[in-house]
Each structure stands twice: as C-alpha cells, then as structure tokens.
Amino acid sequence: MVKRIDLHEGCIEIMLDGQAVADQLEICGAPQNTELLEIMVPAVRIRRGQQLRLIIPGKDQDDAVPPKRNQKLIKLVADAFKARDLVVESPEKSLNKIASEQGRCRTRLGKLVRISCLAPDIVTAIVAGQQPEDLTANRLAHIDLPPAWPEQREMLGFS
C-alpha cells in the first residue's frame, strides 16, 4: 500500500497506491487505476547528540516547535550553582582552599562561580530549552562572561 515515504525539513510525505487503499477499505465500484495518493504531514526534526527524532505535532500543537534542551548546558549551569553554594558556605576560605578541599581545579571552580552569576532570564531560557542555537556548554564554559546582565544577554545572543 505504501509506495514511498520522503522526509523533508518541515514535513513527511507519504505516497500510497490508490488501488491498494481502495481494496483495503473495500470500496466497491472504485475506479481501477494505479494513481498515487499523497499525504503531507507536518513534522518537527529534533536532534539530541547522535539521535534524530521526527515529532508529529498533535491538534493542539499545530506549529509548536518543541524546546531544544541542551542537557550538557543545563548540567553546566547546575554545577555552577553548586560551586557558588560551596563558596558562599565558606566565606572565610579562599577559592584555592575550597578547590583543594573539594578536589577540584581552582580555575574551573572560578569559571563555574562566574557562570552562576548569569542573568536569571538567561538561566530560565536555558532550562526551558530556549537558548540560542550556538550557545553550548563548551562555549559558555570558555567565554569571558561580563558581570552586567545586559552585556551577558548581548554576548550570548539573547538580545
């Protein structure tokens, strides 16, 4: 019955044998022809690492694009808040001392603490999967993040 399925950027195209469909549905008096029936179904392509999924939105989600949550980026932000908690809990200790007690690299701990100072709306967008396409955990970990939130928004592509 299915002759061909083509995957396109925003849809799935299904080609059916018209005669086979008529036979399957037991349509009496259907004309005897081999015309192809074409069905176009909107679909959203989602890539997570090596995995690729096609999502067909339901009636309530006609043009809804699911969020592209980046788990590595979310984990980096969560680690940053944990690092900030370590520093806040020990105000009398230096960053070097805290890092050595935790068995961490001082430089990495410092970067994590800076990341924990992201603007709240940026953190919310990352958790919701609404970050810019080019914002990755690797980029965020290696960027010289400005302390001012408007500058962060501009630098990371949120403005």
Stockholm file with secondary structure:
# STOCKHOLM 1.0

chainA/1-159         MVKRIDLHEGCIEIMLDGQAVADQLEICGAPQNTELLEIMVPAVRIRRGQQLRLIIPGKDQDDAVPPKRNQKLIKLVADAFKARDLVVESPEKSLNKIASEQGRCRTRLGKLVRISCLAPDIVTAIVAGQQPEDLTANRLAHIDLPPAWPEQREMLGFS
#=GR chainA/1-159 SS CEEEEEECSSEEEEEEEHHHHHHHTTCTTCCCCCCEEEEEEECEEEEETTEEEEECCCGGGTTCCCCCCCHHHHHHHHHHHHHHHHHHHCTTSCHHHHHHHHTCCHHHHHHHHHHTTSCHHHHHHHHHTCSCTTCCHHHHHHSCCCSSHHHHHHHHTCC
#=GC SS_cons         CEEEEEECSSEEEEEEEHHHHHHHTTCTTCCCCCCEEEEEEECEEEEETTEEEEECCCGGGTTCCCCCCCHHHHHHHHHHHHHHHHHHHCTTSCHHHHHHHHTCCHHHHHHHHHHTTSCHHHHHHHHHTCSCTTCCHHHHHHSCCCSSHHHHHHHHTCC
//
